[in-house]
């Protein structure tokens, strides 16, 4: 029969969606949470004992060691997601220019290593106070049966207050304006990381902001220029990773790094994400998409492996 189709001889095509990365599995999340707890504990020890690691002209917290390890375990998740990829171009151009300003300013006095120190310090602070502390506090509160959304917000607030009270920040707080500046930056940083997971971009922006501040203190730029550059940097940061109009997202994407870490550690609960009082299940199980007749994939073609 000329119109017959030999299904056994038909082209057999299989599309396999990759399974979740290790950091998305239950064991991976437990490892991330454990590293976060260690990072938080080392930061507290460094704070209480005033112990530091000296890099260039700066004394950095001991937590930078576990923080970098934690960042490595998080992997690509910490790069974040911009809802509009076109916005990444002006953002990274501005960050490159800011780092170039740092190289120029510190290079004149032979202190180029200070640029690296500022970058490492920014990475440490962002990992500790925008992830490690919030995730540990949030997990503790969730295990005490507090609502997840409220627990997460409390975690970010605790981390933000701690960050504002760091000795170096207190030394630079001479009045209400400086205090408001630090509080505002802590809030913006928390919103950026919560909405986009952009730990690494946030750390780079933090470093550039410190470069601008030190350039003003050294007389390389005027206070007015410092204010304008800082405002532009924060606008780019929010516009790229935390613009309010970008919150329309798929349910599976609608969790931050904190939620993504604690989500499977609650015994007896199905992995899910809570937004605006609604809880949506999240399934990380890999799916095989099989089609033996044609290139069209329908609902009936979605089957669990095994």
C-alpha positions in Angstrom: 0.0 0.0 0.0 1.7 3.1 -1.2 0.4 5.4 1.5 1.4 3.2 4.4 3.9 4.4 6.9 6.3 1.9 8.5 6.5 3.2 12.0 9.3 0.8 12.9 11.4 2.2 10.1 10.4 5.8 10.8 13.0 8.2 11.9 13.1 8.0 15.7 13.9 11.3 17.3 14.5 11.9 21.0 14.8 15.2 22.8 16.1 15.0 26.3 15.7 17.9 28.6 18.7 18.0 30.9 18.1 17.1 34.5 18.6 19.7 37.2 22.1 20.7 38.1 23.6 19.3 41.4 22.8 22.6 43.2 19.1 22.1 42.3 18.9 18.6 43.8 18.0 18.0 47.4 21.6 17.1 48.3 22.9 20.1 46.4 20.5 22.4 48.2 21.6 20.9 51.5 25.2 21.5 50.6 24.4 25.1 49.6 22.6 25.7 52.9 25.5 24.2 54.8 28.0 26.4 53.1 25.8 29.4 53.7 25.7 28.6 57.4 29.5 28.3 57.5 29.9 31.6 55.6 27.5 33.4 58.0 29.3 31.9 61.0 32.8 33.0 59.7 31.5 36.5 59.0 30.1 36.7 62.5 33.5 35.5 63.9 35.4 38.0 61.8 33.1 40.8 63.0 33.3 39.9 66.7 37.1 39.4 66.7 38.0 42.1 64.2 40.0 39.5 62.3 40.8 40.3 58.6 42.7 39.2 55.6 44.8 42.0 54.2 44.8 42.5 50.4 46.4 45.7 49.2 45.4 48.6 51.4 42.3 46.9 52.7 41.5 44.4 55.5 38.8 42.1 54.2 36.5 39.7 56.2 37.6 36.1 56.8 34.3 35.1 55.2 35.6 35.8 51.8 37.1 32.3 51.7 33.8 30.3 52.3 31.9 32.9 50.3 34.0 32.3 47.2 33.5 28.5 47.6 29.8 29.1 48.0 29.7 31.2 44.9 31.5 28.4 43.0 28.9 25.8 44.1 26.0 28.1 43.1 27.6 28.3 39.6 25.7 29.9 36.7 22.7 30.5 39.0 24.5 33.5 40.5 24.9 35.3 37.2 21.2 36.2 37.2 18.6 36.7 34.6 17.8 39.9 32.8 14.3 39.9 31.4 15.4 42.0 28.5 18.9 40.9 27.3 19.4 44.1 25.3 19.8 45.9 28.6 22.8 43.9 29.5 24.9 45.7 26.9 24.8 49.2 28.4 25.0 47.7 31.9 28.3 45.8 31.2 29.7 48.8 29.2 29.1 50.9 32.3 30.6 48.3 34.6 33.7 48.0 32.4 34.1 51.8 32.3 33.8 51.9 36.1 36.4 49.3 36.6 38.6 51.2 34.1 38.2 54.3 36.3 39.4 52.2 39.2 42.5 51.0 37.3 43.3 54.6 36.3 42.8 56.1 39.7 44.7 53.4 41.6 47.3 52.9 38.9 48.6 56.5 39.3 49.7 55.6 42.8 50.8 52.1 42.1 47.9 50.5 44.0 46.4 48.4 41.3 46.0 45.5 43.7 43.4 47.7 45.5 41.1 47.3 42.5 41.2 43.6 42.9 40.7 43.9 46.7 37.6 46.1 46.1 36.2 43.5 43.7 36.8 40.6 46.1 35.4 42.5 49.0 32.2 43.3 47.0 31.8 39.7 46.0 32.2 38.7 49.7 29.7 41.2 50.9 27.1 40.3 48.3 27.4 36.6 48.8 27.2 37.0 52.6 24.5 39.6 53.0 22.4 39.0 49.9 22.4 35.3 50.1 24.1 33.4 53.0 22.5 35.4 55.9 19.0 35.6 54.2 18.9 31.9 53.4 20.0 30.8 56.9 17.5 33.1 58.6 14.7 32.2 56.2 15.3 28.5 56.6 15.3 28.8 60.4 12.0 30.7 60.3 10.4 28.4 57.8 11.3 25.4 60.0 9.5 27.2 62.8 6.4 27.2 60.6 6.4 30.9 59.7 5.0 31.7 56.3 7.7 31.5 53.6 7.2 34.9 52.1 7.4 36.7 55.5 10.4 34.5 56.5 12.2 35.5 53.3 11.6 39.2 53.8 12.7 39.0 57.4 15.9 37.3 56.2 16.7 40.1 53.8 16.0 42.7 56.5 18.2 41.0 59.1 21.0 40.8 56.5 20.6 44.4 55.4 20.7 45.7 59.0 23.8 43.7 59.7 25.5 45.0 56.5 24.7 48.6 57.5 26.2 48.1 60.9 29.5 46.7 59.6 32.4 48.6 61.3 33.7 50.1 58.0 30.2 51.4 57.1 29.7 52.8 60.6 33.0 54.7 60.2 31.8 56.3 57.1 28.4 57.2 58.5 28.8 60.8 59.7 25.1 61.8 59.5 21.6 60.9 58.5 22.3 61.2 54.8 25.1 58.6 54.8 22.9 56.3 56.9 20.0 56.7 54.4 22.4 56.0 51.6 23.6 52.7 53.1 20.0 51.6 53.9 18.9 52.4 50.4 21.7 50.5 48.8 21.0 47.5 51.0 17.4 47.6 50.0 18.2 47.9 46.3 20.7 45.1 46.4 18.3 42.8 48.1 15.6 43.6 45.5 18.0 43.0 42.6 19.2 39.6 43.9 15.7 38.5 44.9 14.2 39.3 41.5 17.0 38.2 39.3 19.5 36.1 41.2 22.1 38.5 39.9 24.7 38.0 42.7 27.7 38.5 40.4 26.4 41.6 38.5 25.4 43.0 41.9 28.9 42.4 43.2 30.5 44.1 40.2 28.2 47.1 40.5 29.0 47.3 44.3 32.7 47.3 43.4 32.2 50.1 40.8 30.2 52.1 43.4 33.1 51.8 45.8 35.6 52.9 43.1 33.4 56.0 42.5 33.4 56.8 46.2 37.1 56.4 46.6 37.8 58.4 43.5 35.8 61.3 45.0 37.6 61.0 48.3 40.9 61.2 46.5 39.8 64.3 44.6 39.9 62.5 41.2 36.2 63.4 40.6 34.0 66.1 42.2 31.2 65.2 44.7 28.6 66.3 42.1 30.1 63.9 39.6 30.1 61.2 42.2 26.4 61.7 42.8 25.5 61.6 39.1 27.7 58.5 38.4 26.2 56.7 41.4 22.7 57.5 40.4 23.3 56.3 36.8 24.8 53.1 38.1 21.9 52.3 40.4 19.4 53.2 37.6 21.2 50.8 35.2 21.3 48.1 37.9 17.6 48.3 38.6 16.6 48.8 35.0 18.6 45.7 34.0 17.7 43.3 36.7 14.9 44.6 38.9 12.6 46.7 36.7 9.0 46.5 38.2 7.4 45.9 34.8 9.6 42.8 34.3 7.8 40.8 37.0 5.5 38.9 34.7 7.2 35.5 34.7 6.6 31.8 34.4 5.8 30.1 37.7 8.9 27.9 37.5 11.1 31.0 37.3 9.3 32.8 40.1 11.6 32.1 43.0 14.9 33.6 44.1 18.1 32.0 45.3 16.9 31.9 48.8 13.6 30.2 48.0 15.3 27.9 45.6 17.7 26.7 48.3 15.2 26.1 51.2 12.4 24.8 49.0 13.1 21.0 49.3 14.4 21.0 52.9 11.0 20.9 54.4 10.0 17.3 55.0 6.6 16.3 53.7 6.1 19.3 51.4 6.0 19.2 47.6 8.6 21.6 46.0 6.7 24.8 45.3 7.0 28.5 45.1 4.7 31.0 46.9 3.8 34.4 45.4 1.0 36.7 46.4 -0.6 34.0 48.6 -0.6 31.4 45.8 1.5 28.3 45.9 2.6 26.7 42.6 4.3 23.2 42.4 7.7 23.1 40.9 9.0 19.8 39.4 12.7 19.4 38.6 12.3 15.9 37.2 13.8 15.6 33.7 11.3 14.9 30.9 11.9 12.9 27.7 10.2 14.2 24.7 9.7 11.4 22.2 8.2 11.5 18.7 8.2 8.5 16.3 6.0 9.8 13.5 6.7 13.4 12.8 8.4 16.5 14.2 5.3 17.7 16.0 5.3 17.2 19.8 1.9 17.1 21.6 0.9 16.8 25.2 0.6 13.0 24.9 4.3 12.9 24.0 5.4 14.1 27.4 6.3 11.1 29.5 8.4 10.6 32.6 11.5 8.4 32.0 11.1 4.9 33.2 
